[in-house]
Amino acid sequence: MKKIFTLIATALFAVGAQAQTEKYAVEEGFTPTDGQEVQATASVKLVYGPDGAWNAAKAPGESDPKFSEADGFPYFVAGGNNPKTANDKKFTPGNASTLPAKGTYYCFTANQSGILEVAMKLNSGKIFYIADATDGMNYSPDAVLTSCDGETVTLGGDLKVTSALTGFAKIGIQKDQTLMFFCDGSKLSLFGFRFTPGEVTEDEGTPHAAQAWDFMSKLSETDKNNIKADSKWEVEEKKNDNEETTAFDYKYTEKFEGVPATANGAELELTKGLKFRTGAGKFEYYDEQRLAFAGNGHGPIIPDCAKGDEVKIRFKAKDGAGFEVGNLELNSGTIMATEVGVFEAVFTVKKKGEVSFSSVTGAELLALSVNADLPAAPTWTIAGAEPLLGSEWKTDDEANDMTTIDALKYTLVKENVTLEANVGYEYKVAKNHAWGESYGANGGSSNAVLKVDETGVYTVTFTFTADNRKALTAHVEKTGEAEVVEHTWSVVGDLTGGWEEDYFMEKGEDGIYTLNFDNVNAGTYEFKVRADQAWSINYPKDNVVVTVEVDGSTVTVTFNEETKEVKAEVTAPSAINSVKAGKTAAVRYNLAGQKVDASYQGVVIENGKKMIQK
């Protein structure tokens, strides 16, 4: 690989005391032929591009800037066509396959190292490139630009000058290296050049600060407000099946030409530190979870990298799609998709300067980093009823993490799950092992519910689509038979003194479970019935609300295990039932709900409360 040169100041070039500056000046009336090679000086060969419409060299207009007589560049030559690839594409820095193959450009090849000073005319508002003909790396930000009057001119971050420049572009060139000078969308005029042989010192740059960009996280409120206030952006509201807003699409309708992504005059916080090169309408933040680049030749730029910096990318693409890169050496991974999926790659920066990614047939950027790890990919986890998932509503149970191949559709398969007929097993999907972002039925906030018609052993397949619909489903396949599970049923809530305090119900001969709460004071109470002292199975879906109007009332709660119906009946106290009756031996049950006698030892349930019987 060729060594890369960066011109900081003339002092970086150690030029021998006897080195003689060589000069080539375009002569009046000279008309290049397409691809014409000229051994312009003893050290530098010049090749004119295949423009197809070269004009005869002439002097600048009377009012146009001119080089001094001492400089000795009175005439210039220019073609008639803008530089383009063979298939009429534009150049992408760092991508040699997009170097111009036709139009106006100039190639300089040196047979020894030295300083090349090209006398030229550069139109304002046009991107100026000095590209290596072998690897497509762009050197123009490293060049020193001076006008023919000797004033230093600054090339902007977008590689453009604010006003037309007639002057010199000065840069180091290595032995046997070929540099191509050209403009995007314009014809660069050439007056000639000077070349001074000598050694060239490489500047490797300062390592880029560790930085990472996560494009699978939602926009900040600042970004959203700035986008909505900018007419150059289109905003599309995305809804789920409940007609609830779940996300937005944000599309920039104009071009980003090597500049930061901005809205309402401010750089986006999402992409701060990056630049972009995109066509009109080709920058889209889709569903607030991926940065999509439709078509070819669009993508991000990381500026101000140093030689040896490490760059990582995660992207989503289909077969044959991906990114071409500039100023990067692939270390591991892939940058072109071989199937539909999510791919990662790690690179080393080749030289000081910017690095670039250019989309091929469309690709979606998920994460990017320089000298840092990529942000963790989102994790989606199913949490819910313990019989269904093996844990009770735990968002951090890695056994219930879903898998994906495309960062869009997620899947979890649970095998050998015993499910009861007509029991509602509730569940949701949560992001990154927390409830901060979670979805249930139809992508909404309510829990999704799974029921089966027959008790048995099942394989349950959960799917979640992380687009705007946030669709969450569960598909079951019966794989075996299972016996009906015997549950203990209890009441929890305000009547029991708390939502984790269980009062156990007794099963009657009619199969109905019953529990009486005596001496209940006036007030409003909420409660539920749950199985096995856990929330995996509980009824009804919403809390039962019962109002007691008189202190000392009795609340009788009944539960039909077959229909799952929960009822509450309030009986007010009376003079008759306030009279103390003779005590009757209480009935006691074990934790399995079986009636036991005085000989039983262990935990028992009497009048809904647990105790130790010895």
Buried (B, 14 or more C-beta within 10 A) or exposed (E): EBEBBBBEEEEBBEBEEEBEEBBBBBEEEBEBEEEBEBEBBEBBBBBBBBBEEBBEBBEBEEEEBBBEEEBEBBBBBBBEBBBBBEEEBBBBBBBBEBBBBBBBBBBBBBBBBBBBBBBBBBBEBBBBBBBBBEBBBBBBBBBBBBBBEEEEBEBEBBBBBEEBBBBBBBBBBBBEBBBBBBBBEBBBBBBBBBBBBBBBEBBBBEBBEEBBBBBBEBBEEBBBBBBBEBEEBEEEEBEBBBEEEBBBBBBBEEBBBBBBBBBBEBBBEBBEBBBBBBBEBBBBBBBBBBBBBBBBBBBBBBBBBBBBBBBBBBBBBBEEBBBBBBBBBEEEEBBBBEEEBBBBBBBBBBBBBBBBBBBBBBBBBBBBBBBBEBBEBBBBBBBBBBBBBEBBBBBBBEEBBBEBEBBBBBEBEBEEBBBBEEBBBBBBBBBBBEEEEBBBBBBBEEBBBBEBEEBBBBBBBBBBBBBBBBBBEBEBEBEEEBEEBEBBBBBBBBBBEEBEBBBBBBBEEEEBBBBBBEEBEEEEBEBBBBBBBBBBBBBEEEBBEBEBEEEBBBBBBBBBBEEBEBEBEBBEBEEEEEEEEEEEEEEBBBBEBEEBEEEBEEEBBBBBEBEEBE
